[in-house]
């Protein structure tokens, strides 16, 4: 086997290790709606965490995030979890026509938006992200998923709209709207708890998910370092063996 073959093997192994390191740092780069806990059911209540990354370069920061709730969902109530340094405002609007829920309750006004605004000094810096937790309901029963178009405002006045629908089985658009799928309503009518239970569960689920995410990232980072070290070792060993073989061949000639 030639010296060049050994060198190529070493470079390949080192490249695999580098790819592991890069892969450990890759994260979703758009606004997402995450469910930590049981999947929300049709007609029930939901606990959702909107994860918002800041994508602009320093010194531009994210100063405001607005999430739209479609009026035809008929969401009658929303609770927000306090975020240090941010204020939350829930907007309700009069419906053009009442919406009757499964329990017979008529909704004449519904939540149409939640807006989080950063206080001075708490703006979301580039490469950072923030999570905004909400619990709300009752959910609609006539759809399989709910969409939440989001609008991200930056300190330079730029607004990025995350409102493009993702086609079924199709490629994700450049600015997809956050989506949450709904499970079928339980036969016994259980709607996964009331607003208070859902709201209290959100905090623990968020912390657990964050801890799991951090542990996973650390494990991936460690694995990448290990693979990289092995690749460099293989490359160095291959080079040394090739040089010895070349020297021996020259001495015997």
C-alpha positions in Angstrom: 0.0 0.0 0.0 1.4 3.4 -1.0 2.2 6.3 1.2 -0.6 8.3 -0.5 -3.2 5.7 0.4 -2.3 5.9 4.1 -2.4 9.7 4.0 -5.9 9.7 2.3 -7.2 7.4 5.0 -5.9 9.6 7.8 -7.4 12.7 6.2 -10.8 11.0 5.7 -10.9 9.9 9.4 -10.0 13.4 10.5 -12.8 14.9 8.2 -15.3 12.5 9.8 -14.4 13.8 13.2 -14.6 17.4 12.1 -18.1 16.7 10.7 -19.1 15.3 14.1 -18.1 18.5 15.8 -19.9 20.7 13.3 -23.1 18.5 13.5 -23.2 18.9 17.3 -23.7 22.6 16.8 -26.4 22.6 14.1 -29.8 23.7 15.4 -33.1 24.8 13.9 -32.8 28.3 12.5 -36.5 29.3 12.4 -39.3 29.9 14.9 -40.8 26.6 16.0 -43.7 25.5 18.2 -42.6 22.7 20.5 -44.8 20.4 22.6 -43.1 19.2 25.9 -45.4 16.5 27.2 -48.6 14.9 25.9 -49.7 15.8 22.4 -52.6 18.2 22.5 -56.0 16.7 21.6 -58.7 18.2 19.5 -61.0 20.1 21.7 -58.5 20.1 24.6 -55.9 22.4 26.0 -52.3 22.8 24.9 -49.0 23.7 26.5 -46.6 25.0 23.8 -43.2 26.6 23.8 -42.3 28.9 20.9 -38.5 28.8 20.4 -37.2 32.0 18.7 -33.6 32.2 17.4 -32.0 35.6 16.6 -30.3 35.3 13.2 -29.0 38.8 12.4 -25.4 39.8 13.0 -24.2 41.9 15.9 -25.1 44.5 16.9 -28.7 43.8 15.6 -31.0 42.2 18.2 -34.5 40.8 18.4 -36.8 43.2 20.2 -40.3 41.8 19.7 -42.0 38.6 18.8 -45.7 38.3 17.8 -47.5 35.0 17.4 -50.9 35.0 15.6 -53.8 32.8 16.6 -56.2 32.3 13.8 -59.7 33.6 14.7 -61.5 30.6 13.3 -59.7 28.4 15.9 -61.9 30.1 18.5 -59.2 30.1 21.2 -61.0 31.6 24.2 -58.2 31.8 26.7 -54.4 32.1 26.7 -51.9 32.2 29.6 -48.3 33.1 29.2 -45.3 32.1 31.3 -43.3 35.1 32.6 -39.9 35.6 30.8 -37.4 37.7 32.6 -36.8 41.0 30.8 -39.8 40.5 28.5 -43.4 41.7 28.7 -46.3 39.7 27.2 -49.6 41.1 25.8 -52.6 38.9 24.8 -54.8 40.4 22.1 -58.5 39.4 21.7 -60.7 40.3 18.8 -64.5 40.2 18.2 -65.5 37.3 15.9 -67.6 38.0 12.9 -69.8 35.1 14.0 -70.0 33.1 17.2 -68.2 29.7 17.4 -69.9 27.0 19.3 -67.6 24.6 21.2 -68.3 20.9 21.9 -69.6 21.7 25.4 -72.1 24.1 23.9 -70.3 27.2 24.9 -70.4 30.0 22.4 -67.2 32.0 21.7 -67.9 35.6 20.6 -64.3 36.8 20.9 -61.1 34.9 20.5 -57.4 35.3 21.1 -55.8 36.5 17.9 -52.2 37.3 18.9 -49.7 37.2 21.7 -46.8 39.7 21.6 -43.6 39.6 23.6 -41.6 42.8 23.9 -38.0 43.0 25.2 -37.2 45.5 27.9 -34.0 47.6 27.6 -31.0 45.4 28.0 -32.9 42.1 27.5 -33.0 42.1 23.7 -32.1 38.8 22.0 -28.6 39.0 20.8 -27.3 37.3 17.6 -26.7 33.5 17.8 -29.0 33.4 21.0 -32.5 32.1 21.3 -35.4 32.5 23.7 -38.4 30.3 24.6 -41.9 31.7 25.2 -44.3 29.3 26.9 -48.1 29.5 26.6 -51.1 27.4 27.6 -54.4 27.9 25.8 -57.7 26.3 24.7 -60.1 25.0 23.9 -58.5 23.8 20.7 -60.6 23.3 17.5 -62.0 19.9 16.7 -62.3 20.3 12.9 -58.5 20.4 12.0 -55.6 18.0 12.4 -53.1 20.7 13.1 -52.9 24.3 14.2 -50.6 26.9 12.6 -49.2 30.0 14.4 -47.7 32.5 12.0 -45.0 34.5 13.8 -43.4 37.9 13.2 -39.9 38.7 14.5 -38.9 42.3 14.8 -35.2 43.4 14.9 -33.6 46.5 16.4 -32.9 47.8 12.9 -36.6 47.8 12.0 -36.5 44.6 10.0 -39.5 42.3 10.4 -39.2 38.6 9.4 -42.5 36.8 8.9 -42.6 33.1 9.7 -45.9 32.4 8.0 -45.4 30.1 5.1 -47.4 26.8 5.2 -45.5 23.6 4.7 -47.2 21.4 2.0 -48.0 17.9 3.0 -45.0 15.7 2.0 -43.4 18.7 0.4 -40.2 20.7 1.0 -40.2 23.1 3.9 -40.4 26.7 2.8 -37.8 29.4 3.6 -40.0 30.9 6.4 -42.3 28.1 7.7 -45.1 28.9 10.1 -44.8 27.1 13.5 -47.2 24.1 13.5 -48.6 21.8 16.2 -50.3 18.5 15.2 -53.4 17.5 17.2 -54.2 14.1 18.5 -57.7 12.6 18.2 -60.0 13.4 21.1 -60.0 10.7 23.7 -63.1 8.5 23.8 -63.8 9.4 27.4 -63.7 13.1 26.6 -60.5 13.7 28.5 -59.0 16.9 27.1 -55.6 16.5 28.8 -56.4 18.6 31.9 -57.6 22.1 32.4 -55.7 25.4 31.9 -54.2 25.4 35.4 -52.8 21.9 35.2 -51.5 22.5 31.7 -49.8 25.8 32.7 -48.1 24.3 35.7 -46.9 21.3 33.7 -45.3 23.6 31.1 -42.5 24.9 33.3 -41.3 21.4 34.5 -41.5 20.0 30.9 -39.6 23.0 29.5 -36.8 22.5 32.1 -36.6 18.8 31.5 -36.5 19.3 27.7 -33.8 21.9 28.1 -31.7 19.5 30.3 -32.2 16.7 27.8 -31.2 19.0 24.9 -28.1 20.2 26.8 -27.0 16.6 27.7 -27.5 15.5 24.1 -25.4 18.4 22.8 -22.7 17.6 25.3 -22.7 13.9 24.3 -22.6 14.8 20.6 -19.8 17.3 21.2 -17.8 14.7 23.1 -18.4 12.1 20.4 -17.2 14.5 17.8 -14.0 15.2 19.7 -13.4 11.5 20.2 -13.9 10.7 16.5 -11.8 13.7 15.5 -9.0 12.5 17.8 -9.2 9.0 16.4 -9.0 10.3 12.9 -6.0 12.5 13.6 -4.3 9.5 15.3 -5.0 7.2 12.4 -3.7 9.8 10.0 -0.5 10.4 12.0 0.1 6.6 12.4 -0.4 6.0 8.7 2.1 8.7 7.8 4.7 7.3 10.2 4.2 3.8 8.9 4.5 5.0 5.3 7.7 6.8 6.0 9.2 3.8 7.7 8.2 1.6 4.8 9.8 4.1 2.3 13.0 4.3 4.3 13.3 0.5 4.6 12.7 0.1 0.9 15.4 2.7 0.1 17.8 0.9 2.4 17.3 -2.4 0.7 17.7 -1.1 -2.8 
